[in-house]
Amino acid sequence: MMNALFVLSILVFIYMIYVLLKPEKF
């Protein structure tokens, strides 16, 4: 469980950074 939560938090963090760096750019 701890590993899953850790990976999930990392994925969310990376996603947020990606959105901030490339807003609405596909």
mmCIF entry with sequence, helices, sheets and N, C-alpha, C, O atoms, coordinates in Angstrom:
data_MODEL
# 
_entry.id   MODEL 
# 
_entity.id                         1 
_entity.type                       polymer 
_entity.pdbx_number_of_molecules   1 
# 
_entity_poly.entity_id                      1 
_entity_poly.type                           'polypeptide(L)' 
_entity_poly.nstd_linkage                   no 
_entity_poly.nstd_monomer                   no 
_entity_poly.pdbx_seq_one_letter_code       MMNALFVLSILVFIYMIYVLLKPEKF 
_entity_poly.pdbx_seq_one_letter_code_can   MMNALFVLSILVFIYMIYVLLKPEKF 
_entity_poly.pdbx_strand_id                 A 
# 
loop_
_entity_poly_seq.entity_id 
_entity_poly_seq.num 
_entity_poly_seq.mon_id 
_entity_poly_seq.hetero 
1 1  MET n 
1 2  MET n 
1 3  ASN n 
1 4  ALA n 
1 5  LEU n 
1 6  PHE n 
1 7  VAL n 
1 8  LEU n 
1 9  SER n 
1 10 ILE n 
1 11 LEU n 
1 12 VAL n 
1 13 PHE n 
1 14 ILE n 
1 15 TYR n 
1 16 MET n 
1 17 ILE n 
1 18 TYR n 
1 19 VAL n 
1 20 LEU n 
1 21 LEU n 
1 22 LYS n 
1 23 PRO n 
1 24 GLU n 
1 25 LYS n 
1 26 PHE n 
# 
_struct_asym.id          A 
_struct_asym.entity_id   1 
# 
_struct_conf.conf_type_id            HELX_P 
_struct_conf.id                      HELX_P1 
_struct_conf.pdbx_PDB_helix_id       AA1 
_struct_conf.beg_label_comp_id       MET 
_struct_conf.beg_label_asym_id       A 
_struct_conf.beg_label_seq_id        2 
_struct_conf.pdbx_beg_PDB_ins_code   ? 
_struct_conf.end_label_comp_id       LEU 
_struct_conf.end_label_asym_id       A 
_struct_conf.end_label_seq_id        21 
_struct_conf.pdbx_end_PDB_ins_code   ? 
_struct_conf.beg_auth_comp_id        MET 
_struct_conf.beg_auth_asym_id        A 
_struct_conf.beg_auth_seq_id         2 
_struct_conf.end_auth_comp_id        LEU 
_struct_conf.end_auth_asym_id        A 
_struct_conf.end_auth_seq_id         21 
_struct_conf.pdbx_PDB_helix_class    1 
_struct_conf.details                 ? 
_struct_conf.pdbx_PDB_helix_length   20 
# 
_struct_conf_type.id          HELX_P 
_struct_conf_type.criteria    ? 
_struct_conf_type.reference   ? 
# 
loop_
_atom_site.group_PDB 
_atom_site.id 
_atom_site.type_symbol 
_atom_site.label_atom_id 
_atom_site.label_alt_id 
_atom_site.label_comp_id 
_atom_site.label_asym_id 
_atom_site.label_entity_id 
_atom_site.label_seq_id 
_atom_site.pdbx_PDB_ins_code 
_atom_site.Cartn_x 
_atom_site.Cartn_y 
_atom_site.Cartn_z 
_atom_site.occupancy 
_atom_site.B_iso_or_equiv 
_atom_site.pdbx_formal_charge 
_atom_site.auth_seq_id 
_atom_site.auth_comp_id 
_atom_site.auth_asym_id 
_atom_site.auth_atom_id 
_atom_site.pdbx_PDB_model_num 
ATOM 1   N N  . MET A 1 1  ? 0.837  -1.209 0.000   1.00 0.00 ? 1  MET A N  1 
ATOM 2   C CA . MET A 1 1  ? 0.000  0.000  0.000   1.00 0.00 ? 1  MET A CA 1 
ATOM 3   C C  . MET A 1 1  ? 0.871  1.258  0.000   1.00 0.00 ? 1  MET A C  1 
ATOM 4   O O  . MET A 1 1  ? 0.637  2.184  -0.776  1.00 0.00 ? 1  MET A O  1 
ATOM 5   N N  . MET A 1 2  ? 1.854  1.279  0.859   1.00 0.00 ? 2  MET A N  1 
ATOM 6   C CA . MET A 1 2  ? 2.725  2.458  0.944   1.00 0.00 ? 2  MET A CA 1 
ATOM 7   C C  . MET A 1 2  ? 3.401  2.720  -0.395  1.00 0.00 ? 2  MET A C  1 
ATOM 8   O O  . MET A 1 2  ? 3.502  3.868  -0.830  1.00 0.00 ? 2  MET A O  1 
ATOM 9   N N  . ASN A 1 3  ? 3.862  1.662  -1.046  1.00 0.00 ? 3  ASN A N  1 
ATOM 10  C CA . ASN A 1 3  ? 4.527  1.832  -2.338  1.00 0.00 ? 3  ASN A CA 1 
ATOM 11  C C  . ASN A 1 3  ? 3.555  2.399  -3.368  1.00 0.00 ? 3  ASN A C  1 
ATOM 12  O O  . ASN A 1 3  ? 3.919  3.271  -4.157  1.00 0.00 ? 3  ASN A O  1 
ATOM 13  N N  . ALA A 1 4  ? 2.317  1.902  -3.360  1.00 0.00 ? 4  ALA A N  1 
ATOM 14  C CA . ALA A 1 4  ? 1.309  2.371  -4.315  1.00 0.00 ? 4  ALA A CA 1 
ATOM 15  C C  . ALA A 1 4  ? 1.025  3.856  -4.088  1.00 0.00 ? 4  ALA A C  1 
ATOM 16  O O  . ALA A 1 4  ? 0.961  4.631  -5.042  1.00 0.00 ? 4  ALA A O  1 
ATOM 17  N N  . LEU A 1 5  ? 0.857  4.246  -2.837  1.00 0.00 ? 5  LEU A N  1 
ATOM 18  C CA . LEU A 1 5  ? 0.588  5.653  -2.528  1.00 0.00 ? 5  LEU A CA 1 
ATOM 19  C C  . LEU A 1 5  ? 1.774  6.524  -2.914  1.00 0.00 ? 5  LEU A C  1 
ATOM 20  O O  . LEU A 1 5  ? 1.598  7.640  -3.404  1.00 0.00 ? 5  LEU A O  1 
ATOM 21  N N  . PHE A 1 6  ? 2.981  6.015  -2.694  1.00 0.00 ? 6  PHE A N  1 
ATOM 22  C CA . PHE A 1 6  ? 4.196  6.770  -3.029  1.00 0.00 ? 6  PHE A CA 1 
ATOM 23  C C  . PHE A 1 6  ? 4.273  6.995  -4.532  1.00 0.00 ? 6  PHE A C  1 
ATOM 24  O O  . PHE A 1 6  ? 4.534  8.110  -4.985  1.00 0.00 ? 6  PHE A O  1 
ATOM 25  N N  . VAL A 1 7  ? 4.046  5.936  -5.307  1.00 0.00 ? 7  VAL A N  1 
ATOM 26  C CA . VAL A 1 7  ? 4.084  6.038  -6.770  1.00 0.00 ? 7  VAL A CA 1 
ATOM 27  C C  . VAL A 1 7  ? 2.974  6.960  -7.258  1.00 0.00 ? 7  VAL A C  1 
ATOM 28  O O  . VAL A 1 7  ? 3.187  7.759  -8.170  1.00 0.00 ? 7  VAL A O  1 
ATOM 29  N N  . LEU A 1 8  ? 1.793  6.854  -6.657  1.00 0.00 ? 8  LEU A N  1 
ATOM 30  C CA . LEU A 1 8  ? 0.664  7.691  -7.069  1.00 0.00 ? 8  LEU A CA 1 
ATOM 31  C C  . LEU A 1 8  ? 0.984  9.162  -6.844  1.00 0.00 ? 8  LEU A C  1 
ATOM 32  O O  . LEU A 1 8  ? 0.720  9.994  -7.711  1.00 0.00 ? 8  LEU A O  1 
ATOM 33  N N  . SER A 1 9  ? 1.548  9.488  -5.690  1.00 0.00 ? 9  SER A N  1 
ATOM 34  C CA . SER A 1 9  ? 1.888  10.885 -5.388  1.00 0.00 ? 9  SER A CA 1 
ATOM 35  C C  . SER A 1 9  ? 2.936  11.403 -6.368  1.00 0.00 ? 9  SER A C  1 
ATOM 36  O O  . SER A 1 9  ? 2.886  12.563 -6.776  1.00 0.00 ? 9  SER A O  1 
ATOM 37  N N  . ILE A 1 10 ? 3.885  10.547 -6.748  1.00 0.00 ? 10 ILE A N  1 
ATOM 38  C CA . ILE A 1 10 ? 4.920  10.960 -7.705  1.00 0.00 ? 10 ILE A CA 1 
ATOM 39  C C  . ILE A 1 10 ? 4.296  11.226 -9.068  1.00 0.00 ? 10 ILE A C  1 
ATOM 40  O O  . ILE A 1 10 ? 4.632  12.212 -9.724  1.00 0.00 ? 10 ILE A O  1 
ATOM 41  N N  . LEU A 1 11 ? 3.391  10.354 -9.495  1.00 0.00 ? 11 LEU A N  1 
ATOM 42  C CA . LEU A 1 11 ? 2.736  10.532 -10.795 1.00 0.00 ? 11 LEU A CA 1 
ATOM 43  C C  . LEU A 1 11 ? 1.954  11.842 -10.822 1.00 0.00 ? 11 LEU A C  1 
ATOM 44  O O  . LEU A 1 11 ? 1.994  12.573 -11.812 1.00 0.00 ? 11 LEU A O  1 
ATOM 45  N N  . VAL A 1 12 ? 1.245  12.136 -9.737  1.00 0.00 ? 12 VAL A N  1 
ATOM 46  C CA . VAL A 1 12 ? 0.475  13.382 -9.655  1.00 0.00 ? 12 VAL A CA 1 
ATOM 47  C C  . VAL A 1 12 ? 1.411  14.582 -9.698  1.00 0.00 ? 12 VAL A C  1 
ATOM 48  O O  . VAL A 1 12 ? 1.116  15.577 -10.359 1.00 0.00 ? 12 VAL A O  1 
ATOM 49  N N  . PHE A 1 13 ? 2.542  14.493 -8.994  1.00 0.00 ? 13 PHE A N  1 
ATOM 50  C CA . PHE A 1 13 ? 3.519  15.580 -8.964  1.00 0.00 ? 13 PHE A CA 1 
ATOM 51  C C  . PHE A 1 13 ? 4.076  15.842 -10.359 1.00 0.00 ? 13 PHE A C  1 
ATOM 52  O O  . PHE A 1 13 ? 4.165  16.991 -10.791 1.00 0.00 ? 13 PHE A O  1 
ATOM 53  N N  . ILE A 1 14 ? 4.453  14.768 -11.064 1.00 0.00 ? 14 ILE A N  1 
ATOM 54  C CA . ILE A 1 14 ? 4.988  14.902 -12.424 1.00 0.00 ? 14 ILE A CA 1 
ATOM 55  C C  . ILE A 1 14 ? 3.923  15.468 -13.355 1.00 0.00 ? 14 ILE A C  1 
ATOM 56  O O  . ILE A 1 14 ? 4.221  16.299 -14.213 1.00 0.00 ? 14 ILE A O  1 
ATOM 57  N N  . TYR A 1 15 ? 2.680  15.017 -13.186 1.00 0.00 ? 15 TYR A N  1 
ATOM 58  C CA . TYR A 1 15 ? 1.588  15.508 -14.032 1.00 0.00 ? 15 TYR A CA 1 
ATOM 59  C C  . TYR A 1 15 ? 1.388  17.003 -13.839 1.00 0.00 ? 15 TYR A C  1 
ATOM 60  O O  . TYR A 1 15 ? 1.204  17.738 -14.809 1.00 0.00 ? 15 TYR A O  1 
ATOM 61  N N  . MET A 1 16 ? 1.425  17.449 -12.603 1.00 0.00 ? 16 MET A N  1 
ATOM 62  C CA . MET A 1 16 ? 1.251  18.876 -12.311 1.00 0.00 ? 16 MET A CA 1 
ATOM 63  C C  . MET A 1 16 ? 2.371  19.689 -12.951 1.00 0.00 ? 16 MET A C  1 
ATOM 64  O O  . MET A 1 16 ? 2.111  20.737 -13.543 1.00 0.00 ? 16 MET A O  1 
ATOM 65  N N  . ILE A 1 17 ? 3.599  19.225 -12.842 1.00 0.00 ? 17 ILE A N  1 
ATOM 66  C CA . ILE A 1 17 ? 4.737  19.933 -13.445 1.00 0.00 ? 17 ILE A CA 1 
ATOM 67  C C  . ILE A 1 17 ? 4.585  19.972 -14.959 1.00 0.00 ? 17 ILE A C  1 
ATOM 68  O O  . ILE A 1 17 ? 4.843  21.001 -15.584 1.00 0.00 ? 17 ILE A O  1 
ATOM 69  N N  . TYR A 1 18 ? 4.167  18.859 -15.549 1.00 0.00 ? 18 TYR A N  1 
ATOM 70  C CA . TYR A 1 18 ? 3.996  18.785 -17.002 1.00 0.00 ? 18 TYR A CA 1 
ATOM 71  C C  . TYR A 1 18 ? 2.951  19.794 -17.469 1.00 0.00 ? 18 TYR A C  1 
ATOM 72  O O  . TYR A 1 18 ? 3.139  20.466 -18.483 1.00 0.00 ? 18 TYR A O  1 
ATOM 73  N N  . VAL A 1 19 ? 1.850  19.897 -16.729 1.00 0.00 ? 19 VAL A N  1 
ATOM 74  C CA . VAL A 1 19 ? 0.784  20.843 -17.087 1.00 0.00 ? 19 VAL A CA 1 
ATOM 75  C C  . VAL A 1 19 ? 1.285  22.281 -16.956 1.00 0.00 ? 19 VAL A C  1 
ATOM 76  O O  . VAL A 1 19 ? 0.943  23.136 -17.773 1.00 0.00 ? 19 VAL A O  1 
ATOM 77  N N  . LEU A 1 20 ? 2.092  22.547 -15.929 1.00 0.00 ? 20 LEU A N  1 
ATOM 78  C CA . LEU A 1 20 ? 2.600  23.905 -15.732 1.00 0.00 ? 20 LEU A CA 1 
ATOM 79  C C  . LEU A 1 20 ? 3.597  24.276 -16.823 1.00 0.00 ? 20 LEU A C  1 
ATOM 80  O O  . LEU A 1 20 ? 3.621  25.416 -17.286 1.00 0.00 ? 20 LEU A O  1 
ATOM 81  N N  . LEU A 1 21 ? 4.420  23.311 -17.234 1.00 0.00 ? 21 LEU A N  1 
ATOM 82  C CA . LEU A 1 21 ? 5.424  23.589 -18.261 1.00 0.00 ? 21 LEU A CA 1 
ATOM 83  C C  . LEU A 1 21 ? 4.793  23.676 -19.645 1.00 0.00 ? 21 LEU A C  1 
ATOM 84  O O  . LEU A 1 21 ? 5.191  24.507 -20.461 1.00 0.00 ? 21 LEU A O  1 
ATOM 85  N N  . LYS A 1 22 ? 3.810  22.817 -19.908 1.00 0.00 ? 22 LYS A N  1 
ATOM 86  C CA . LYS A 1 22 ? 3.168  22.818 -21.228 1.00 0.00 ? 22 LYS A CA 1 
ATOM 87  C C  . LYS A 1 22 ? 1.654  22.938 -21.086 1.00 0.00 ? 22 LYS A C  1 
ATOM 88  O O  . LYS A 1 22 ? 0.934  21.954 -21.257 1.00 0.00 ? 22 LYS A O  1 
ATOM 89  N N  . PRO A 1 23 ? 1.169  24.139 -20.775 1.00 0.00 ? 23 PRO A N  1 
ATOM 90  C CA . PRO A 1 23 ? -0.272 24.349 -20.596 1.00 0.00 ? 23 PRO A CA 1 
ATOM 91  C C  . PRO A 1 23 ? -1.025 24.303 -21.922 1.00 0.00 ? 23 PRO A C  1 
ATOM 92  O O  . PRO A 1 23 ? -0.750 25.085 -22.832 1.00 0.00 ? 23 PRO A O  1 
ATOM 93  N N  . GLU A 1 24 ? -1.970 23.384 -22.019 1.00 0.00 ? 24 GLU A N  1 
ATOM 94  C CA . GLU A 1 24 ? -2.829 23.264 -23.198 1.00 0.00 ? 24 GLU A CA 1 
ATOM 95  C C  . GLU A 1 24 ? -2.022 23.120 -24.480 1.00 0.00 ? 24 GLU A C  1 
ATOM 96  O O  . GLU A 1 24 ? -2.367 23.717 -25.500 1.00 0.00 ? 24 GLU A O  1 
ATOM 97  N N  . LYS A 1 25 ? -0.952 22.336 -24.439 1.00 0.00 ? 25 LYS A N  1 
ATOM 98  C CA . LYS A 1 25 ? -0.155 22.101 -25.651 1.00 0.00 ? 25 LYS A CA 1 
ATOM 99  C C  . LYS A 1 25 ? -0.051 20.606 -25.897 1.00 0.00 ? 25 LYS A C  1 
ATOM 100 O O  . LYS A 1 25 ? 0.646  19.898 -25.170 1.00 0.00 ? 25 LYS A O  1 
ATOM 101 N N  . PHE A 1 26 ? -0.738 20.130 -26.915 1.00 0.00 ? 26 PHE A N  1 
ATOM 102 C CA . PHE A 1 26 ? -0.721 18.706 -27.206 1.00 0.00 ? 26 PHE A CA 1 
ATOM 103 C C  . PHE A 1 26 ? 0.138  18.455 -28.430 1.00 0.00 ? 26 PHE A C  1 
ATOM 104 O O  . PHE A 1 26 ? 0.290  17.310 -28.854 1.00 0.00 ? 26 PHE A O  1 
# 
